[in-house]
Amino acid sequence: MIKNGQIILCKLFDALCCDPALLPKSTQQKLPESDETGKKRIICDYVSGMTNNYALKMYQRIFSPQFNSIFEL
């Protein structure tokens, strides 16, 4: 049985792999240009370090842009 948290993390991982510009600049700088496996490892490490609240906010910002607060630019 797949849980909501699993879905959110998998979608975040996929979105970040497809568009690394969504990552913070400091993480973008760590991404290797030609090593796809290394890129996925760094993105995986980034996602695994997220708190529940941060992952949920990032998910909402990417997949539900109208959900953002005026204070979250």
Secondary structure in CASP SS format (residue, H / E / C, confidence):
PFRMAT SS
TARGET T0000
AUTHOR 0000-0000-0000
METHOD secondary structure of the structure
MODEL  1
M C 1.00
I C 1.00
K C 1.00
N H 1.00
G H 1.00
Q H 1.00
I H 1.00
I H 1.00
L H 1.00
C H 1.00
K H 1.00
L H 1.00
F H 1.00
D H 1.00
A H 1.00
L H 1.00
C H 1.00
C H 1.00
D C 1.00
P H 1.00
A H 1.00
L H 1.00
L C 1.00
P C 1.00
K H 1.00
S H 1.00
T H 1.00
Q H 1.00
Q C 1.00
K C 1.00
L C 1.00
P C 1.00
E C 1.00
S C 1.00
D C 1.00
E H 1.00
T H 1.00
G H 1.00
K H 1.00
K H 1.00
R H 1.00
I H 1.00
I H 1.00
C H 1.00
D H 1.00
Y H 1.00
V H 1.00
S H 1.00
G C 1.00
M C 1.00
T C 1.00
N H 1.00
N H 1.00
Y H 1.00
A H 1.00
L H 1.00
K H 1.00
M H 1.00
Y H 1.00
Q H 1.00
R H 1.00
I H 1.00
F H 1.00
S C 1.00
P H 1.00
Q H 1.00
F H 1.00
N C 1.00
S C 1.00
I C 1.00
F C 1.00
E C 1.00
L C 1.00
END
